[in-house]
Each structure stands twice: as C-alpha cells, then as structure tokens.
Amino acid sequence: MTVLGFPCNQFGAQEPGTNEEILEFAHSQYDANFEIFGKIEVNGDGACELYRLLKAEQPKEDGNPDIAWNFTKFLVDGEGQVLVRYEPQVSPQDIGADIAARLNG
C-alpha cells in the first residue's frame, strides 16, 4: 500500500506556504511518513489531471464530483482503477480496515 499526499490551498487557505514549508509542517507536526507532492488545485479550471480523473471516476453520492474540503481520500488499486472515494470525516483507520477487508475478501 502506498499513501500519496497532494496539498491544496483551495479550502480556507489552509496551505498558504511554499511546498517546502508544507512538507516541513507535515513532517514536524503530524509525522507524515508518506510521499507529499507539490501544491495543486483539485477543483475548477486549474484542477490537475489526476484529480479530474479521480473525481470523474468517483463523484460524491449526489453526483457532484467537486472536492468539498481537504482530506478527501481515494482508494486506487494497482491497476489504476479508482475504487472508493472517502470524504474528509472518514479516518485513515477506517480506510485501513477497508483495505484489509478488500485484500482478504
């Protein structure tokens, strides 16, 4: 399993720093031990291609593809298939249980 992080400043200006500042903050405050990429946009005309794909494959339950807030998560299999979209309130522990169930199922 690989976790990838994509900082975005489109939600309440929570990521105003440089990529280096964001990386340092994630490591020092949250002990983030996964790959963190440069800041991107996830909504609107400037949305990066990855998030265009993720949102198209797994829109919210109401059909709206836009990301509503930071920490929206997607589970993608080894073939690149977008399996599940998790809204911000879903914890990493819950996702871990889901991954384990899929691997053992």
DRENFISE-108304 format. One record per atom (N, C-alpha, C): z, x, y; residue number from 1. Coordinates in steps of 0.001 Angstrom, whole numbers, plus 500000, padded with zeros to 6 digits. Last residue first. Layout:
% residues N
[r [Z,X,Y],NUM]
...
***
This chain:
% residues 105
[r [501071,489288,489626],105]
[r [500533,487988,489233],105]
[r [499265,488125,488540],105]
[r [501919,491636,490653],104]
[r [502442,491277,489336],104]
[r [501849,489991,488796],104]
[r [500675,491664,493092],103]
[r [500432,492776,492179],103]
[r [500864,492422,490752],103]
[r [501696,489332,494228],102]
[r [500260,489437,494004],102]
[r [499934,490547,493006],102]
[r [504415,490002,494390],101]
[r [504004,488853,493580],101]
[r [502514,488918,493267],101]
[r [504306,492141,496191],100]
[r [504780,492356,494833],100]
[r [504347,491225,493904],100]
[r [503406,490745,498488],99]
[r [502581,491807,497885],99]
[r [502994,492047,496437],99]
[r [505609,489090,498914],98]
[r [504301,488502,498663],98]
[r [503382,489528,497992],98]
[r [507579,490973,499478],97]
[r [507748,490099,498318],97]
[r [506413,489461,497933],97]
[r [506486,492018,501838],96]
[r [506679,492881,500668],96]
[r [506828,492064,499396],96]
[r [506706,489831,503505],95]
[r [505373,490295,503130],95]
[r [505463,491181,501892],95]
[r [509446,489737,503786],94]
[r [508752,488605,503167],94]
[r [507353,489010,502711],94]
[r [509840,492155,505101],93]
[r [510442,491957,503788],93]
[r [509763,490798,503050],93]
[r [508596,491731,507582],92]
[r [507987,492671,506629],92]
[r [508565,492520,505217],92]
[r [508728,488180,508353],91]
[r [509294,489530,508324],91]
[r [508530,490433,507353],91]
[r [507119,486058,510546],90]
[r [507215,486462,509148],90]
[r [507653,487921,509100],90]
[r [506659,485670,513250],89]
[r [508007,485401,512747],89]
[r [508188,485771,511270],89]
[r [503873,486167,513718],88]
[r [504903,487137,514089],88]
[r [506282,486915,513476],88]
[r [502034,485152,510723],87]
[r [502376,485027,512133],87]
[r [503598,485897,512440],87]
[r [499749,486559,508582],86]
[r [501165,486274,508785],86]
[r [501436,486222,510276],86]
[r [497046,485834,506546],85]
[r [497468,486098,507920],85]
[r [498925,485672,508028],85]
[r [495518,487206,503643],84]
[r [496534,486360,504261],84]
[r [496755,486802,505700],84]
[r [493153,488677,502917],83]
[r [493790,487721,502019],83]
[r [494690,486721,502728],83]
[r [490151,490016,503479],82]
[r [491325,489585,504237],82]
[r [491964,488440,503468],82]
[r [488865,492643,501587],81]
[r [488960,491192,501720],81]
[r [490260,490835,502432],81]
[r [488689,495325,501024],80]
[r [488459,494901,502406],80]
[r [488497,493400,502617],80]
[r [489451,496129,498583],79]
[r [488019,495904,498764],79]
[r [487673,495453,500180],79]
[r [492194,496140,498630],78]
[r [491499,497420,498545],78]
[r [489992,497326,498703],78]
[r [493018,493443,500974],77]
[r [493031,494133,499676],77]
[r [492213,495420,499730],77]
[r [495210,492828,503619],76]
[r [493825,493103,503234],76]
[r [493865,493858,501913],76]
[r [497121,490800,505569],75]
[r [497110,491489,504289],75]
[r [495657,491586,503845],75]
[r [498162,491026,508931],74]
[r [497140,490610,507970],74]
[r [497293,491441,506710],74]
[r [500316,489791,511529],73]
[r [500001,490746,510470],73]
[r [498953,490152,509530],73]
[r [501525,489855,514783],72]
[r [500737,489111,513807],72]
[r [500248,490141,512800],72]
[r [502784,491377,516703],71]
[r [503306,491418,515345],71]
[r [502687,490380,514418],71]
[r [502368,489480,519729],70]
[r [502479,490731,518976],70]
[r [503064,490488,517588],70]
[r [500706,486266,519593],69]
[r [501755,487172,520055],69]
[r [501730,488429,519204],69]
[r [498391,484929,518829],68]
[r [499267,484303,519810],68]
[r [500302,485268,520388],68]
[r [495054,485599,518363],67]
[r [496388,486117,518099],67]
[r [497289,485583,519208],67]
[r [492642,483039,517600],66]
[r [493307,483974,518510],66]
[r [494699,484373,518039],66]
[r [491447,481081,515992],65]
[r [491530,482453,515491],65]
[r [492372,483392,516355],65]
[r [492420,477907,515072],64]
[r [492296,478803,516218],64]
[r [492429,480243,515723],64]
[r [493064,476378,512865],63]
[r [491685,476811,513022],63]
[r [491443,477750,514190],63]
[r [495664,475905,512346],62]
[r [494977,474902,513172],62]
[r [493516,475268,513438],62]
[r [496435,478197,510969],61]
[r [496299,476944,510227],61]
[r [495549,475874,511014],61]
[r [494375,480872,512315],60]
[r [495640,480154,512144],60]
[r [495369,478837,511420],60]
[r [491837,482564,510318],59]
[r [492351,481944,511539],59]
[r [493710,481293,511267],59]
[r [490665,484925,508672],58]
[r [491944,484235,508507],58]
[r [492425,483674,509849],58]
[r [488123,485792,509423],57]
[r [488414,485578,508008],57]
[r [489685,484762,507780],57]
[r [488377,486041,512179],56]
[r [487340,485158,511634],56]
[r [487631,484817,510175],56]
[r [490423,487939,512393],55]
[r [490636,486577,512904],55]
[r [489610,485600,512350],55]
[r [489190,490217,511253],54]
[r [490438,489680,510708],54]
[r [490636,488223,511117],54]
[r [486927,490547,512995],53]
[r [486773,490265,511571],53]
[r [488033,489622,511000],53]
[r [488196,491090,515421],52]
[r [487213,489997,515346],52]
[r [487038,489573,513889],52]
[r [489627,493338,514709],51]
[r [490345,492079,514931],51]
[r [489402,490887,515006],51]
[r [487505,495178,514450],50]
[r [488421,494930,513345],50]
[r [489119,493583,513521],50]
[r [486335,495214,517017],49]
[r [485606,494639,515884],49]
[r [486531,494322,514698],49]
[r [488576,494268,519694],48]
[r [487917,495257,518833],48]
[r [487312,494564,517611],48]
[r [487960,492224,522519],47]
[r [488612,492387,521212],47]
[r [487841,493376,520352],47]
[r [486914,491615,524987],46]
[r [487154,493020,524674],46]
[r [487810,493262,523327],46]
[r [486869,488855,525162],45]
[r [485597,489567,525067],45]
[r [485767,491035,524668],45]
[r [489824,487850,523241],44]
[r [488892,487867,524365],44]
[r [487652,488696,524103],44]
[r [492223,489931,521501],43]
[r [491674,488640,521924],43]
[r [490670,488843,523046],43]
[r [492994,492517,521146],42]
[r [492803,491706,519945],42]
[r [492204,490335,520254],42]
[r [492481,495828,522254],41]
[r [492586,494416,522594],41]
[r [492280,493630,521338],41]
[r [494533,498763,521586],40]
[r [493312,497963,521513],40]
[r [493554,496600,522145],40]
[r [495771,502087,521479],39]
[r [495886,500727,522000],39]
[r [494522,500033,521995],39]
[r [495365,503983,518438],38]
[r [495340,503817,519882],38]
[r [495349,502344,520266],38]
[r [497557,503470,515546],37]
[r [496294,503790,516205],37]
[r [496427,503654,517718],37]
[r [499790,504678,513324],36]
[r [499694,503887,514547],36]
[r [498473,504375,515310],36]
[r [500818,504690,509995],35]
[r [499758,505085,510922],35]
[r [499727,504128,512114],35]
[r [504412,504721,509636],34]
[r [503063,504332,509232],34]
[r [502083,504750,510314],34]
[r [507062,504742,510264],33]
[r [506548,505813,509417],33]
[r [505176,505455,508857],33]
[r [509203,504192,512871],32]
[r [507913,503783,512302],32]
[r [507319,504955,511532],32]
[r [511756,504096,513951],31]
[r [511497,504958,512807],31]
[r [510209,504548,512087],31]
[r [512173,502811,516300],30]
[r [512024,501982,515102],30]
[r [511754,502783,513836],30]
[r [512480,504737,518307],29]
[r [513271,503518,518354],29]
[r [513255,502720,517048],29]
[r [510764,506910,517642],28]
[r [512157,507147,518012],28]
[r [513023,505888,517958],28]
[r [508281,505724,516931],27]
[r [508959,506666,516040],27]
[r [510442,506780,516371],27]
[r [507701,504119,519129],26]
[r [507729,503529,517787],26]
[r [508474,504432,516802],26]
[r [507732,506059,521200],25]
[r [508673,504934,521203],25]
[r [508812,504340,519801],25]
[r [505548,507681,520454],24]
[r [506899,508248,520554],24]
[r [507960,507154,520497],24]
[r [503463,505784,520675],23]
[r [503753,506438,519407],23]
[r [505176,507004,519399],23]
[r [503557,505218,523416],22]
[r [503757,504150,522434],22]
[r [504144,504747,521085],22]
[r [502921,507717,524499],21]
[r [504222,507097,524786],21]
[r [504550,505997,523777],21]
[r [500291,508034,523522],20]
[r [501332,508994,523152],20]
[r [502719,508410,523383],20]
[r [498951,505941,524785],19]
[r [499030,505972,523327],19]
[r [500134,506914,522854],19]
[r [500984,504960,527617],18]
[r [499844,505653,527011],18]
[r [499997,505585,525490],18]
[r [502426,501635,528145],17]
[r [502358,503092,528138],17]
[r [501055,503638,527584],17]
[r [502687,498892,527892],16]
[r [502004,499428,529075],16]
[r [501762,500932,529036],16]
[r [503163,496704,525961],15]
[r [502706,498049,525585],15]
[r [501989,498711,526764],15]
[r [503786,494225,526978],14]
[r [504811,494926,526202],14]
[r [504416,496332,525782],14]
[r [502604,492224,528585],13]
[r [502564,493636,529000],13]
[r [503634,494460,528282],13]
[r [502474,489793,527288],12]
[r [503612,490070,528159],12]
[r [503708,491515,528601],12]
[r [500087,490924,525466],11]
[r [501165,489968,525268],11]
[r [502378,490355,526106],11]
[r [498210,492928,525502],10]
[r [497789,491606,525939],10]
[r [498898,490562,525874],10]
[r [498390,495508,524592],9]
[r [499144,495173,525805],9]
[r [498791,493779,526333],9]
[r [498889,496701,521332],8]
[r [498086,495865,522224],8]
[r [498953,495466,523408],8]
[r [498687,498948,518522],7]
[r [499328,498468,519745],7]
[r [498343,497694,520628],7]
[r [498447,498634,515294],6]
[r [497492,498637,516398],6]
[r [498171,498092,517647],6]
[r [499226,500200,512209],5]
[r [499681,499539,513433],5]
[r [498672,499715,514550],5]
[r [499113,499796,508719],4]
[r [498439,500313,509907],4]
[r [498917,499519,511120],4]
[r [500237,500660,505549],3]
[r [500501,499871,506754],3]
[r [499817,500572,507916],3]
[r [499217,500502,502232],2]
[r [499136,501235,503485],2]
[r [499371,500269,504633],2]
[r [500000,500846,498826],1]
[r [500000,500000,500000],1]
[r [500000,500892,501239],1]
***
